[in-house]
Amino acid sequence: GAINRHGNEKALLLRKQFYHFRLLYNDPSFTPDVLANVKAKAFIIHGDNDEIAPPFNAWEMFGHIPESHLWIVAHGGHSPPGDPVNQAEFIRRTNEFLGGAWDRK
């Protein structure tokens, strides 16, 4: 987890920052009407073993953001791109996404 990667002090700071994100949109308000107004293309990446946020959140975003793509990373935790096992696949998929290979025609 965050403690192993960052140490106790930084992990506590990160938790506090994420906790305060909820104030931006009232806990955060990822409601369908808010998500439907996202105009940018979105590449949603989520680990299937996320210990902080359930994969349902990613599916909800994918279902309501008009120009979105979803990658559920098998055996992925909370930050699947940070896991060395996933880095090559993350780079490949991100480059395809940013290069327009996934654009809807």
Number of C-alpha atoms within 10 A of each C-alpha: 12 14 12 8 9 13 11 12 9 13 16 13 12 14 11 11 11 10 12 11 12 12 11 9 11 9 11 12 13 15 12 13 11 13 17 16 11 14 11 10 15 17 16 15 21 25 21 20 17 16 13 10 14 14 18 11 12 18 16 14 21 21 16 18 21 16 17 19 18 15 16 16 20 12 11 20 19 20 17 22 19 12 13 10 11 16 13 12 13 19 12 10 16 14 12 13 16 13 10 11 10 13 13 7 3
